Amino acid sequence: MAESFLTLMADYDTSSQFRMDEWYGAIQRAGFTGTQTPGLNHHISLATFPVEQEAEAIELTKQIAAAFAPVEVHVSHVGLFAGSRVLFAAPEVNPALSALQRACADDRPLNGHPWTPHTTMLIDSPENIVAALPVLMEKFEPFRGTITHLHLCAFWPTREILRVPLTGEK
């Protein structure tokens, strides 16, 4: 199967990863496996690119990581997207997170949709999403974390291309 697209993602710090692993693990232990991509760090998707733009996406990722400092976020709520097929935890939008996303996406919609910062916990049928919501809510507590890395991957099949720390001043 040929790769379909590239996604540039913002990865959370180690402490945030552990916290979100607890939420994700509780959902899985309750019997909900979903169709989300396994094995990736918890992240916020920032931009997508055609596979033909891999070299440009790599260069952009490096430039942005060198320009931007780690971004503090407040993961404050959970939600569902229209159609109830995606259960997510989400940060409050703040100026630093918005600036990082704008630098990555150059105002392009993300997979045809306006950007909504979120971290997917489960992609499944509406019935399973509704049933999994109480499981997540039992474990969920808002927290402050940090976006520390940019991560570029190709999808279907999944191929990790590049992961770089945010080291700049912005």
N, C-alpha and C positions, 0 to 999 in steps of 0.2 A: 504494500500500500504506500503510495506517495504521500509525503508530508503535505499538509494543507495550508498551514500558516505558522507564523512565529508570534510569540507573545513575550513582551517585556514585563517582568513582574518585580514588585518591591517585596523583599523578604524581611520578616520580622527578626528581632534579636533572639538569642537562645532562650532566655527566660519566657518570652512570649510564645515561642515555639512549644515549650513544655506545657504551658498553660492550655494552649489550643489543642495540643495532643491529648490532654485529659478530656476535653469536650468531645473531640473526634472519637476517642476510644470508647467513651460512654455510649455514643450513638452506635458504634459498631457492635459493642457488647450487647446492646439491646436488639440486635438482629438487622439493623439497617446498613446495607453496604453501598447502595447507590451506584452511580456511573461516573462519579468524579474521578479525575486522574489520581491514582495512588502513588505514593512515594515522593511527592514534591513537598518542599517546605511550605508551610502556611504563608500565604502571600496576598497581596493586592495586585490584580492585573492593572497595568498602566497603559499599554498600547499593543496593537497588533500590526503586523507587517506581512506582506506577501513573501513567500519563501524565496522568491527571486531577489529580494532585498536583504539577504542575510549579511553580506559584507557591510552594507550601510548600517544595518541594525547593530552589528557588533561595534562598529566605530562610534555610533551614537551612544550606545550603552557605556562604553569606556569614557567618552567625553562627559556625559552627564554624571557618572559616578565620581569623576575627578572634580567636578564643579560643585556638587551638592554635599552638604554635611548630612549625617544621620538625621532622620526626621522623627520627632516625638509624636506619638499618636495616642488618643484616648479611645480604646475599643469599648464602646458604651452601650451597644444595643445589638439585638438580633432582628432578623427580618426575613421576609419571603419576597421573591420577585413575582410579578404578575404571572398567573398560570400556576403558581404554587408548586413549581418543580425544583426550586433552589432555596435551600435553607442556609442562611449566612449569619456571621457575626460581622459587625462593621464599626469602623472608627468614625468619630466626628470629623467632618471636613475642617481642615485648618489651612491657613495660608501657605505653610511650608509644603504640606502634602499636595495641595492644588498646584503649586509652582512646579513640583517634581513631576506631576502627571502632565502638565502642559508642556514641559520641556521634552518629555518622552513622546507625546502623542501629536504635538503640533496641531491641536484642535480636530484630529481625526476621531470619528466615533469608534468605540470599542466593539468590534464585531457587529457594526451597524446600529449600536445603541449608545445613548449618551453615557458618559462615565459615571458610575456609582461605586465609590470605594467600598469594597466588601471582601471578606474572606469566606469562601464557600466551605460549608461544613457537610452538605449532602445535596446531591442531585438525584432525584428519584421521582416517582409518581406523586401526584398531589396527595393521595391517600397516605403514602408513607411519609411524606414531608410533614403533614399534619400530625401523624402519630409520633414522629421523632421530635417534634417541637418541645413537648414537656420533658423529654430526656435531656435535651440541651439546656433548657431553662433551669433544671434541677442543679446543673453544674455551673452555669454561667454566672460570672461576676465581672462587672466592668473592671478594666485595668488600664494602666498607662504602660505603653511599650515603645519600642523604637524600631523604625525601618533602618536597617543597617547595610543592606546589599541590594544591588540590582541583579536580576537573574533572567537570562534570555533562553527560551526553549522553543523547539519546533514541536508541532503536534500532529498526531495521528500518522505514524506512531510518535511517542514522546521521545525527544532527543534533547538533552541538556547541552547547550552551546557554550554558555559563559556565565560566570557568577563573579561579580566584583564588588568590593566594599565601597560605600559612600565615604569619600575622604576630603571633600571640598569644603568651602566656606559658606555657600549659599544656604 
